[in-house]
Amino acid sequence: MVSGGPTARVAPSATIEQEAPLAYRAVRGGIWVTLSTWWVIGFGFAVNIVLTRLLAPEAFGVFSLAMFFAQVLRVQPRLGLGYAYGQYPCSDGQTLGTFVTIDLGAAAAGLALVAAAAPVLLSVGYDALTVRAALLLGASVAVESVTATGIALLEKELRFGQVSVIQAVGFPLSYAPAVWLALRGGGVWSLVAQNTTYSVLCLIGVTAVLVAARSRLRRDGWRFSGGLARHLLRFGAGVGLGLLGVTLLTQLDNLLVGSLMGVAVLGYYDRAYRTAQWPGTLLNGLIARTGFYTYARLQDDAARLDRALRMMVWLIAALALPVALAVFAAAPDLLVLLYGERWLPSAPYLRLLALAAGVRPLVDNANTLFAAVGKPWLAARLNGIQVGVLALAGLPLVWRFGAVGACLAVTLAASVGLFLVLRHLSAVAPGAAGELTVPALAAAVALVGALAVGVAPQVVALGVALRVGLKAGCAVALFALALVAARPRQTRERLAYVWRLARAERG
């Protein structure tokens, strides 16, 4: 726990009856988040196929490099105030006034930093197109930061449904200008337009919801407290450093590849990286939003926290690993089917990155847990170690092997992260790490089986769409069969438990 600061408490007399409403609210909120996330992923997946076929690899390379600068200079996430506010037990006028004041100030500071960095980037050799894109993306992420402040106010009350609806509606609308520009040769600006439009639409939606709830948000009159600000910053700084570590883990390789190999190679690498991230993208909303608030509310009830964490670890592994295996097994054919043959140079990158992406959600869940139970500096330290591995290994590997070296560095950093997480997880929930044993064995069985099927002459002779379906389907089916065969009763009971919570009509 953070020294000297209050934390959320659960009464020792908490009963099974008290557990049920929180479980129902958390899982039902998680379902809203998950459905919204999957809708966003599904629609974005379809439209990105169109954009990838329309745009050259250089457009994606410039966008990725510009986004790195816009994100790494963003101040608000570095302070971690949204997590600090969510973990703080009160929501009175003093808490609201203090949180909103410093969080919006951080959003403005980030925009100022990007503007100040532009001449520096030009002076060290980055081209004007990349710098101009970084400036516009810096403005876009500033709008996103303001929106994040409003989302934190809503999600502390577990109002995930409203936020999810806003995002589910705004996301498809944001692609209209992107496709329009891409059809007219807009290049990288079509990608910048999508990002900016989505940020603005979400800000409008969240603002409308907050205005409708203004009477409830005006508790006791908003006021700023220096002491509370220091407490929130102390807690949030650890979370923020952890989030900075996550940003560097997911984007430092873009800087290395783009700076050393050029934006065209970065474009091929970026498409492989984004495709490999499907497991993490599918689960990110569940982990970062519902997971944090559930863990925070259970932090002082060891038995319930242990049950919740064991379920989450098992569920993440059962969902993320088969998706990663499917991408690995079908990688070359998948790229041809989705993007066209000109993207085949991305195939070796995709296979290496898919393996690393399969374990990433497990590391992200542990970081969320550490922040929620008052150990943000632990998450920051673990992320810092992974960033160090990525930087120290990435520079010589990219210099020697190009983008393949970046893939190797990312895989090494992910492996180190998983090892460290498993060591520390037992201190919070002793049985959680053991939940990975059966899914890991099932993944090994599925990987061997899918690779054997993929090289069979009968499969090689099929059309590309059939090859993708057969290879990916075989990987998923073998994983599911191995998982059920290893522990049939446990698998059946856990799936039934999640289904009961999902169907609950009241908490």
WOCOR-V210831 format. One line per field, one symbol per residue. phi: phi as a letter, one per 20 degrees, with the letter a starting at -180 (. if undefined). A space follows every 50 residues. Layout:
phi=???
This chain:
phi=.ffndfcfcdfgegdfffffgffffffffffgffffffffffffgfffff fffedegffffffffffgffffefegffemffffffeffdceffffffff fffffffffffffffffgfffffeofffffffffffffffffffffffff ffffffeleffffffgffefffffegfffgfffdmflfffffffffffff ffffffffffffdfffeefmmfbecfffgffffffffffffffffffffe cffffffffednffffffffffffffeggfffdfffffdffffffffdfd cgffffffffffffffffeffffffffffdgffffffedoffeggfgfff ffffffffegffffffffffffencfffffffffffffffffeffffffe dmfffffffffffffffffffffefffecgeffffeffgfffffffffff ffffefgffgffffffffffffffffffffffffffbfffffffffffff ffefebd
